[in-house]
Amino acid sequence: MSDGKKVLLVDDDVDFVESNKDLLEAYGYHVFTAHDGAAGLELAKREKPDIMILDVMMATHVEGFEVARKIPETPELKHMRVLLVTGIQQDMHLPFGFDPDESWLPVDRVLEKPIAPIRLLSEIQKVLGEINPQGATHGQP
């Protein structure tokens, strides 16, 4: 069970946002959405979510990276968890991936799109500590 934890989805893909919002709300999360990095940061400051799901490529190809680096510098957000979701590796045919890094990419996990909603849910639960050591989730609908 999410115990009413707050999730902020920041992605310019309306379909991605809406489908994942519906799933997360079915699992008891309070979901907020933004479609660009600036709006996402402002909403995060106001709502103080437990976790932000952040896309990389929005208005620019690197917007999500820029937002991710601002979060630890923002006192009210520095403890917020961040899952970075991206299709940049596939879209730009990059021969490498991205891993969390304390200074350059200060996020909890990087997930490559497309990502199945149930996998996104599982990753959120892992980051928020909602999956017990045996892998079972708490409070499935």
OpenMM code with the backbone's topology and positions (N, CA, C; nanometers):
from openmm import Vec3, app, unit

residues = "MET SER ASP GLY LYS LYS VAL LEU LEU VAL ASP ASP ASP VAL ASP PHE VAL GLU SER ASN LYS ASP LEU LEU GLU ALA TYR GLY TYR HIS VAL PHE THR ALA HIS ASP GLY ALA ALA GLY LEU GLU LEU ALA LYS ARG GLU LYS PRO ASP ILE MET ILE LEU ASP VAL MET MET ALA THR HIS VAL GLU GLY PHE GLU VAL ALA ARG LYS ILE PRO GLU THR PRO GLU LEU LYS HIS MET ARG VAL LEU LEU VAL THR GLY ILE GLN GLN ASP MET HIS LEU PRO PHE GLY PHE ASP PRO ASP GLU SER TRP LEU PRO VAL ASP ARG VAL LEU GLU LYS PRO ILE ALA PRO ILE ARG LEU LEU SER GLU ILE GLN LYS VAL LEU GLY GLU ILE ASN PRO GLN GLY ALA THR HIS GLY GLN PRO".split()
positions = [
    Vec3(0.0857, -0.1181, 0.0000),
    Vec3(0.0000, 0.0000, 0.0000),
    Vec3(0.0889, 0.1226, 0.0000),
    Vec3(0.0496, 0.2228, -0.0729),
    Vec3(0.1293, 0.3438, -0.0849),
    Vec3(0.1161, 0.4350, 0.0364),
    Vec3(0.0160, 0.4093, 0.1203),
    Vec3(-0.0094, 0.4949, 0.2367),
    Vec3(-0.0221, 0.6414, 0.1975),
    Vec3(-0.0803, 0.6665, 0.0798),
    Vec3(-0.1054, 0.8030, 0.0351),
    Vec3(0.0183, 0.8792, -0.0056),
    Vec3(0.1242, 0.8086, -0.0406),
    Vec3(0.2461, 0.8779, -0.0826),
    Vec3(0.2209, 0.9558, -0.2110),
    Vec3(0.2974, 1.0632, -0.2266),
    Vec3(0.2803, 1.1527, -0.3409),
    Vec3(0.3816, 1.1218, -0.4509),
    Vec3(0.3287, 1.1132, -0.5733),
    Vec3(0.4109, 1.0895, -0.6911),
    Vec3(0.3900, 1.2062, -0.7865),
    Vec3(0.4992, 1.2587, -0.8381),
    Vec3(0.4930, 1.3642, -0.9390),
    Vec3(0.5452, 1.3082, -1.0701),
    Vec3(0.4601, 1.3060, -1.1724),
    Vec3(0.4978, 1.2626, -1.3066),
    Vec3(0.5299, 1.3865, -1.3893),
    Vec3(0.6520, 1.3959, -1.4411),
    Vec3(0.6934, 1.5094, -1.5236),
    Vec3(0.7357, 1.4547, -1.6597),
    Vec3(0.6491, 1.4721, -1.7580),
    Vec3(0.6737, 1.4174, -1.8913),
    Vec3(0.5849, 1.4908, -1.9898),
    Vec3(0.6363, 1.5203, -2.1090),
    Vec3(0.5556, 1.5885, -2.2102),
    Vec3(0.4688, 1.4913, -2.2902),
    Vec3(0.4826, 1.3621, -2.2663),
    Vec3(0.4013, 1.2603, -2.3332),
    Vec3(0.2718, 1.2427, -2.2537),
    Vec3(0.1644, 1.3027, -2.3032),
    Vec3(0.0360, 1.3025, -2.2323),
    Vec3(-0.0142, 1.1606, -2.2092),
    Vec3(0.0016, 1.0722, -2.3071),
    Vec3(-0.0439, 0.9339, -2.2919),
    Vec3(0.0321, 0.8625, -2.1801),
    Vec3(0.1646, 0.8819, -2.1746),
    Vec3(0.2457, 0.8219, -2.0692),
    Vec3(0.1986, 0.8704, -1.9322),
    Vec3(0.1777, 1.0000, -1.9216),
    Vec3(0.1356, 1.0593, -1.7945),
    Vec3(-0.0013, 1.0062, -1.7522),
    Vec3(-0.0979, 1.0105, -1.8410),
    Vec3(-0.2345, 0.9714, -1.8047),
    Vec3(-0.2469, 0.8233, -1.7715),
    Vec3(-0.1840, 0.7363, -1.8500),
    Vec3(-0.1951, 0.5926, -1.8223),
    Vec3(-0.1272, 0.5569, -1.6904),
    Vec3(-0.0118, 0.6159, -1.6639),
    Vec3(0.0576, 0.5865, -1.5383),
    Vec3(-0.0108, 0.6526, -1.4190),
    Vec3(-0.0693, 0.7681, -1.4400),
    Vec3(-0.1443, 0.8350, -1.3329),
    Vec3(-0.2603, 0.7461, -1.2879),
    Vec3(-0.3352, 0.6922, -1.3841),
    Vec3(-0.4481, 0.6057, -1.3505),
    Vec3(-0.4031, 0.4832, -1.2716),
    Vec3(-0.2958, 0.4190, -1.3153),
    Vec3(-0.2449, 0.3003, -1.2458),
    Vec3(-0.2007, 0.3347, -1.1039),
    Vec3(-0.1228, 0.4408, -1.0908),
    Vec3(-0.0706, 0.4772, -0.9586),
    Vec3(-0.1823, 0.5168, -0.8625),
    Vec3(-0.2823, 0.5862, -0.9131),
    Vec3(-0.3962, 0.6218, -0.8269),
    Vec3(-0.4721, 0.4968, -0.7835),
    Vec3(-0.4798, 0.3966, -0.8697),
    Vec3(-0.5454, 0.2709, -0.8330),
    Vec3(-0.4711, 0.2017, -0.7188),
    Vec3(-0.3424, 0.2291, -0.7058),
    Vec3(-0.2633, 0.1725, -0.5975),
    Vec3(-0.2544, 0.2656, -0.4758),
    Vec3(-0.3318, 0.3711, -0.4754),
    Vec3(-0.3417, 0.4574, -0.3586),
    Vec3(-0.2468, 0.5759, -0.3525),
    Vec3(-0.1715, 0.5992, -0.4587),
    Vec3(-0.0819, 0.7144, -0.4598),
    Vec3(-0.1602, 0.8420, -0.4929),
    Vec3(-0.1132, 0.9530, -0.4405),
    Vec3(-0.1639, 1.0851, -0.4798),
    Vec3(-0.0722, 1.1297, -0.5930),
    Vec3(-0.1279, 1.1494, -0.7115),
    Vec3(-0.0457, 1.1767, -0.8288),
    Vec3(-0.0666, 1.3196, -0.8773),
    Vec3(0.0444, 1.3865, -0.9027),
    Vec3(0.0457, 1.5205, -0.9584),
    Vec3(0.1196, 1.5120, -1.0908),
    Vec3(0.0860, 1.5990, -1.1842),
    Vec3(0.1496, 1.5909, -1.3155),
    Vec3(0.1948, 1.7287, -1.3640),
    Vec3(0.3011, 1.7256, -1.4430),
    Vec3(0.3512, 1.8450, -1.5107),
    Vec3(0.4060, 1.7985, -1.6448),
    Vec3(0.4042, 1.8879, -1.7431),
    Vec3(0.4468, 1.8501, -1.8769),
    Vec3(0.5759, 1.9164, -1.9216),
    Vec3(0.6449, 1.9825, -1.8277),
    Vec3(0.7782, 2.0357, -1.8576),
    Vec3(0.8549, 2.0498, -1.7274),
    Vec3(0.9851, 2.0658, -1.7389),
    Vec3(1.0709, 2.0689, -1.6219),
    Vec3(1.0454, 2.1837, -1.5268),
    Vec3(1.0256, 2.3031, -1.5794),
    Vec3(1.0029, 2.4195, -1.4925),
    Vec3(0.8747, 2.4023, -1.4119),
    Vec3(0.7678, 2.3593, -1.4775),
    Vec3(0.6416, 2.3372, -1.4074),
    Vec3(0.6564, 2.2243, -1.3060),
    Vec3(0.7341, 2.1227, -1.3416),
    Vec3(0.7579, 2.0115, -1.2494),
    Vec3(0.8310, 2.0547, -1.1235),
    Vec3(0.9334, 2.1379, -1.1398),
    Vec3(1.0068, 2.1871, -1.0223),
    Vec3(0.9175, 2.2719, -0.9318),
    Vec3(0.8384, 2.3591, -0.9915),
    Vec3(0.7488, 2.4435, -0.9115),
    Vec3(0.6444, 2.3599, -0.8379),
    Vec3(0.5880, 2.2618, -0.9065),
    Vec3(0.4890, 2.1740, -0.8445),
    Vec3(0.5530, 2.0911, -0.7330),
    Vec3(0.6754, 2.0466, -0.7545),
    Vec3(0.7466, 1.9703, -0.6517),
    Vec3(0.7693, 2.0550, -0.5266),
    Vec3(0.8074, 2.1800, -0.5445),
    Vec3(0.8282, 2.2690, -0.4295),
    Vec3(0.6991, 2.2892, -0.3516),
    Vec3(0.5887, 2.2979, -0.4244),
    Vec3(0.4585, 2.3233, -0.3607),
    Vec3(0.4019, 2.1975, -0.2939),
    Vec3(0.4074, 2.0834, -0.3620),
    Vec3(0.3420, 1.9609, -0.3135),
    Vec3(0.4337, 1.8684, -0.2345),
    Vec3(0.5644, 1.8848, -0.2493),
    Vec3(0.6642, 1.8028, -0.1801),
    Vec3(0.6361, 1.6524, -0.1954),
    Vec3(0.6424, 1.6032, -0.3197),
    Vec3(0.6160, 1.4612, -0.3422),
    Vec3(0.7248, 1.3730, -0.2820),
    Vec3(0.6900, 1.2478, -0.2606),
    Vec3(0.7873, 1.1501, -0.2123),
    Vec3(0.8827, 1.1100, -0.3241),
    Vec3(0.8309, 1.1125, -0.4476),
    Vec3(0.9107, 1.0701, -0.5621),
    Vec3(0.8672, 1.1452, -0.6871),
    Vec3(0.9645, 1.1761, -0.7714),
    Vec3(0.9378, 1.2382, -0.9014),
    Vec3(0.9778, 1.1385, -1.0094),
    Vec3(0.8885, 1.1179, -1.1058),
    Vec3(0.9188, 1.0398, -1.2249),
    Vec3(0.9460, 1.1438, -1.3330),
    Vec3(1.0687, 1.1505, -1.3797),
    Vec3(1.1151, 1.2607, -1.4629),
    Vec3(1.1634, 1.2124, -1.5989),
    Vec3(1.1024, 1.2631, -1.7042),
    Vec3(1.1468, 1.2331, -1.8399),
    Vec3(1.2694, 1.3188, -1.8719),
    Vec3(1.3528, 1.2718, -1.9634),
    Vec3(1.4693, 1.3486, -2.0040),
    Vec3(1.4345, 1.4441, -2.1171),
    Vec3(1.3817, 1.3903, -2.2271),
    Vec3(1.3589, 1.4713, -2.3469),
    Vec3(1.2195, 1.5324, -2.3445),
    Vec3(1.2158, 1.6617, -2.3178),
    Vec3(1.0892, 1.7352, -2.3209),
    Vec3(1.1098, 1.8521, -2.4162),
    Vec3(1.1161, 1.9753, -2.3664),
    Vec3(1.1367, 2.0909, -2.4544),
    Vec3(1.2736, 2.0841, -2.5243),
    Vec3(1.3713, 2.0288, -2.4546),
    Vec3(1.5036, 2.0062, -2.5142),
    Vec3(1.5409, 1.8603, -2.4922),
    Vec3(1.6456, 1.8153, -2.5564),
    Vec3(1.6900, 1.6763, -2.5413),
    Vec3(1.7511, 1.6480, -2.4047),
    Vec3(1.7817, 1.7520, -2.3288),
    Vec3(1.8491, 1.7332, -2.2006),
    Vec3(1.7740, 1.7958, -2.0825),
    Vec3(1.6511, 1.8379, -2.1027),
    Vec3(1.5768, 1.9083, -1.9978),
    Vec3(1.5709, 1.8295, -1.8667),
    Vec3(1.5439, 1.7002, -1.8742),
    Vec3(1.5355, 1.6184, -1.7532),
    Vec3(1.6671, 1.6110, -1.6782),
    Vec3(1.7791, 1.6049, -1.7510),
    Vec3(1.9099, 1.6058, -1.6856),
    Vec3(1.9287, 1.7357, -1.6075),
    Vec3(1.8898, 1.8470, -1.6687),
    Vec3(1.9040, 1.9774, -1.6039),
    Vec3(1.8189, 1.9858, -1.4781),
    Vec3(1.6961, 1.9371, -1.4868),
    Vec3(1.6065, 1.9374, -1.3708),
    Vec3(1.6634, 1.8482, -1.2604),
    Vec3(1.7105, 1.7306, -1.2975),
    Vec3(1.7658, 1.6372, -1.1982),
    Vec3(1.8804, 1.7009, -1.1205),
    Vec3(1.9641, 1.7794, -1.1868),
    Vec3(2.0769, 1.8427, -1.1181),
    Vec3(2.0344, 1.9593, -1.0289),
    Vec3(1.9175, 2.0171, -1.0547),
    Vec3(1.8683, 2.1270, -0.9698),
    Vec3(1.8063, 2.0756, -0.8398),
    Vec3(1.7556, 1.9547, -0.8398),
    Vec3(1.6836, 1.9028, -0.7235),
    Vec3(1.7689, 1.9006, -0.5965),
    Vec3(1.8905, 1.8457, -0.5966),
    Vec3(1.9697, 1.8442, -0.4724),
    Vec3(2.0093, 1.9830, -0.4243),
    Vec3(2.0063, 2.0809, -0.5148),
    Vec3(2.0416, 2.2186, -0.4789),
    Vec3(1.9230, 2.2948, -0.4206),
    Vec3(1.8051, 2.2341, -0.4244),
    Vec3(1.6835, 2.2980, -0.3760),
    Vec3(1.6518, 2.2405, -0.2386),
    Vec3(1.6686, 2.3199, -0.1319),
    Vec3(1.6560, 2.2661, 0.0036),
    Vec3(1.5285, 2.1843, 0.0284),
    Vec3(1.4140, 2.2315, -0.0187),
    Vec3(1.2891, 2.1606, 0.0083),
    Vec3(1.2719, 2.0341, -0.0753),
    Vec3(1.3626, 2.0098, -0.1706),
    Vec3(1.3509, 1.8919, -0.2575),
    Vec3(1.4659, 1.7935, -0.2444),
    Vec3(1.5696, 1.8279, -0.1711),
    Vec3(1.6901, 1.7458, -0.1734),
    Vec3(1.6696, 1.6039, -0.1207),
    Vec3(1.5596, 1.5773, -0.0500),
    Vec3(1.5329, 1.4415, -0.0017),
    Vec3(1.4311, 1.3676, -0.0878),
    Vec3(1.3790, 1.4335, -0.1901),
    Vec3(1.2824, 1.3701, -0.2798),
    Vec3(1.3548, 1.2657, -0.3650),
    Vec3(1.2928, 1.1507, -0.3803),
    Vec3(1.3488, 1.0451, -0.4650),
    Vec3(1.3172, 1.0773, -0.6116),
    Vec3(1.4025, 1.0327, -0.7031),
    Vec3(1.3833, 1.0623, -0.8454),
    Vec3(1.4103, 0.9376, -0.9288),
    Vec3(1.3131, 0.9054, -1.0140),
    Vec3(1.3303, 0.8031, -1.1169),
    Vec3(1.3366, 0.8766, -1.2500),
    Vec3(1.4436, 0.8604, -1.3225),
    Vec3(1.4577, 0.9226, -1.4528),
    Vec3(1.4135, 0.8214, -1.5580),
    Vec3(1.3200, 0.8616, -1.6433),
    Vec3(1.2750, 0.7742, -1.7519),
    Vec3(1.3117, 0.8419, -1.8825),
    Vec3(1.3659, 0.7630, -1.9743),
    Vec3(1.4141, 0.8252, -2.0969),
    Vec3(1.4129, 0.7297, -2.2148),
    Vec3(1.3955, 0.7864, -2.3293),
    Vec3(1.4099, 0.7143, -2.4547),
    Vec3(1.5279, 0.7686, -2.5326),
    Vec3(1.6117, 0.8479, -2.4681),
    Vec3(1.7211, 0.9166, -2.5368),
    Vec3(1.8207, 0.8192, -2.5986),
    Vec3(1.8488, 0.7108, -2.5301),
    Vec3(1.9467, 0.6156, -2.5813),
    Vec3(1.8982, 0.5567, -2.7144),
    Vec3(1.7707, 0.5190, -2.7191),
    Vec3(1.7142, 0.4619, -2.8406),
    Vec3(1.6936, 0.5698, -2.9483),
    Vec3(1.6358, 0.6835, -2.9104),
    Vec3(1.6066, 0.7892, -3.0071),
    Vec3(1.7310, 0.8464, -3.0729),
    Vec3(1.8371, 0.8597, -2.9970),
    Vec3(1.9588, 0.9203, -3.0507),
    Vec3(2.0645, 0.8154, -3.0870),
    Vec3(2.0270, 0.6869, -3.0774),
    Vec3(2.1161, 0.5759, -3.1136),
    Vec3(2.2494, 0.5837, -3.0390),
    Vec3(2.2406, 0.6102, -2.9102),
    Vec3(2.3620, 0.6205, -2.8294),
    Vec3(2.4157, 0.4811, -2.7985),
    Vec3(2.5458, 0.4627, -2.8064),
    Vec3(2.6043, 0.3315, -2.7779),
    Vec3(2.6285, 0.3084, -2.6285),
    Vec3(2.5731, 0.3937, -2.5456),
    Vec3(2.5928, 0.3829, -2.4010),
    Vec3(2.4635, 0.4212, -2.3305),
    Vec3(2.4542, 0.3848, -2.2051),
    Vec3(2.3392, 0.4200, -2.1236),
    Vec3(2.3795, 0.5208, -2.0175),
    Vec3(2.2875, 0.5474, -1.9289),
    Vec3(2.3132, 0.6427, -1.8213),
    Vec3(2.2903, 0.5742, -1.6873),
    Vec3(2.3760, 0.6042, -1.5915),
    Vec3(2.3628, 0.5503, -1.4575),
    Vec3(2.3572, 0.6656, -1.3587),
    Vec3(2.2880, 0.6447, -1.2475),
    Vec3(2.2877, 0.7492, -1.1447),
    Vec3(2.4300, 0.7828, -1.1019),
    Vec3(2.4514, 0.9097, -1.0766),
    Vec3(2.5818, 0.9598, -1.0354),
    Vec3(2.5565, 1.0785, -0.9434),
    Vec3(2.6209, 1.0799, -0.8289),
    Vec3(2.5930, 1.1814, -0.7278),
    Vec3(2.6059, 1.3249, -0.7777),
    Vec3(2.7010, 1.3524, -0.8650),
    Vec3(2.7181, 1.4903, -0.9095),
    Vec3(2.6544, 1.5180, -1.0455),
    Vec3(2.6737, 1.4307, -1.1443),
    Vec3(2.6239, 1.4601, -1.2777),
    Vec3(2.4789, 1.4186, -1.2959),
    Vec3(2.4388, 1.3071, -1.2397),
    Vec3(2.3024, 1.2571, -1.2561),
    Vec3(2.2497, 1.2065, -1.1220),
    Vec3(2.2157, 1.2997, -1.0326),
    Vec3(2.1751, 1.2630, -0.8964),
    Vec3(2.0303, 1.2131, -0.8898),
    Vec3(2.0097, 1.0907, -0.9379),
    Vec3(1.8783, 1.0270, -0.9352),
    Vec3(1.8926, 0.8892, -0.8721),
    Vec3(1.7795, 0.8286, -0.8358),
    Vec3(1.7832, 0.6955, -0.7749),
    Vec3(1.7979, 0.5842, -0.8778),
    Vec3(1.7286, 0.6005, -0.9899),
    Vec3(1.7337, 0.4997, -1.0962),
    Vec3(1.7123, 0.5671, -1.2308),
    Vec3(1.7647, 0.5020, -1.3359),
    Vec3(1.7408, 0.5448, -1.4731),
    Vec3(1.6730, 0.4274, -1.5436),
    Vec3(1.5569, 0.4539, -1.6020),
    Vec3(1.4814, 0.3505, -1.6717),
    Vec3(1.4639, 0.3900, -1.8175),
    Vec3(1.4896, 0.2971, -1.9055),
    Vec3(1.4787, 0.3234, -2.0488),
    Vec3(1.3348, 0.3020, -2.0949),
    Vec3(1.2832, 0.3997, -2.1708),
    Vec3(1.1518, 0.3875, -2.2320),
    Vec3(1.1635, 0.3035, -2.3582),
    Vec3(1.0613, 0.2358, -2.3992),
    Vec3(0.9314, 0.2292, -2.3335),
    Vec3(0.9387, 0.1416, -2.2081),
    Vec3(0.8603, 0.1798, -2.1095),
    Vec3(0.8558, 0.1054, -1.9841),
    Vec3(0.7107, 0.0696, -1.9550),
    Vec3(0.6868, -0.0561, -1.9284),
    Vec3(0.5517, -0.1025, -1.8981),
    Vec3(0.5059, -0.0385, -1.7673),
    Vec3(0.3813, 0.0058, -1.7595),
    Vec3(0.3317, 0.0679, -1.6368),
    Vec3(0.3530, -0.0175, -1.5119),
    Vec3(0.3349, -0.1480, -1.5212),
    Vec3(0.3518, -0.2324, -1.4030),
    Vec3(0.4981, -0.2365, -1.3588),
    Vec3(0.5920, -0.2260, -1.4533),
    Vec3(0.7337, -0.2188, -1.4159),
    Vec3(0.7644, -0.0848, -1.3502),
    Vec3(0.7055, 0.0230, -1.4027),
    Vec3(0.7249, 0.1535, -1.3408),
    Vec3(0.6737, 0.1503, -1.1970),
    Vec3(0.5560, 0.0911, -1.1773),
    Vec3(0.4999, 0.0774, -1.0421),
    Vec3(0.5970, 0.0014, -0.9524),
    Vec3(0.6500, -0.1088, -1.0015),
    Vec3(0.7442, -0.1889, -0.9232),
    Vec3(0.8690, -0.1091, -0.8858),
    Vec3(0.9215, -0.0320, -0.9804),
    Vec3(1.0412, 0.0483, -0.9526),
    Vec3(1.0110, 0.1569, -0.8490),
    Vec3(0.8945, 0.2180, -0.8576),
    Vec3(0.8535, 0.3178, -0.7582),
    Vec3(0.8473, 0.2534, -0.6205),
    Vec3(0.7845, 0.1370, -0.6135),
    Vec3(0.7716, 0.0675, -0.4858),
    Vec3(0.9081, 0.0308, -0.4281),
    Vec3(1.0009, -0.0108, -0.5133),
    Vec3(1.1361, -0.0435, -0.4661),
    Vec3(1.2056, 0.0797, -0.4094),
    Vec3(1.2017, 0.1891, -0.4836),
    Vec3(1.2701, 0.3111, -0.4404),
    Vec3(1.2101, 0.3648, -0.3108),
    Vec3(1.0784, 0.3527, -0.2971),
    Vec3(1.0118, 0.4029, -0.1762),
    Vec3(1.0122, 0.3009, -0.0623),
    Vec3(1.0737, 0.1847, -0.0844),
    Vec3(1.0830, 0.0832, 0.0206),
    Vec3(0.9513, 0.0137, 0.0497),
    Vec3(0.8663, 0.0025, -0.0507),
    Vec3(0.7353, -0.0592, -0.0309),
    Vec3(0.7309, -0.2062, -0.0706),
    Vec3(0.8436, -0.2612, -0.1096),
    Vec3(0.8506, -0.4031, -0.1428),
    Vec3(0.9360, -0.4688, -0.0361),
    Vec3(0.8810, -0.5735, 0.0267),
    Vec3(0.9557, -0.6396, 0.1338),
    Vec3(1.0677, -0.7252, 0.0730),
    Vec3(1.1582, -0.7759, 0.1554),
    Vec3(1.2742, -0.8496, 0.1032),
    Vec3(1.2380, -0.9702, 0.0158),
    Vec3(1.1204, -1.0293, 0.0335),
    Vec3(1.0807, -1.1429, -0.0484),
    Vec3(1.0228, -1.0986, -0.1825),
    Vec3(1.0120, -0.9688, -0.2059),
    Vec3(0.9655, -0.9179, -0.3333),
    Vec3(0.8148, -0.8933, -0.3409),
    Vec3(0.7415, -0.9217, -0.2362),
    Vec3(0.5969, -0.8999, -0.2380),
    Vec3(0.5658, -0.7536, -0.2094),
    Vec3(0.4658, -0.7020, -0.2819),
    Vec3(0.4259, -0.5648, -0.2578),
    Vec3(0.3192, -0.5608, -0.1498),
    Vec3(0.3080, -0.4490, -0.0886),
    Vec3(0.2081, -0.4275, 0.0155),
    Vec3(0.0878, -0.3586, -0.0449),
    Vec3(-0.0313, -0.4084, -0.0196),
    Vec3(-0.1546, -0.3386, -0.0548),
    Vec3(-0.1900, -0.3347, -0.2007),
    Vec3(-0.1752, -0.4439, -0.2720),
    Vec3(-0.2180, -0.4444, -0.4114),
    Vec3(-0.3688, -0.4397, -0.4191),
    Vec3(-0.4234, -0.3666, -0.5214),
    Vec3(-0.5692, -0.3611, -0.5322),
    Vec3(-0.6284, -0.4939, -0.5722),
] * unit.nanometer
topology = app.Topology()
chain = topology.addChain("A")
for resn in residues:
    res = topology.addResidue(resn, chain)
    for name in ("N", "CA", "C"):
        topology.addAtom(name, app.Element.getBySymbol(name[0]), res)
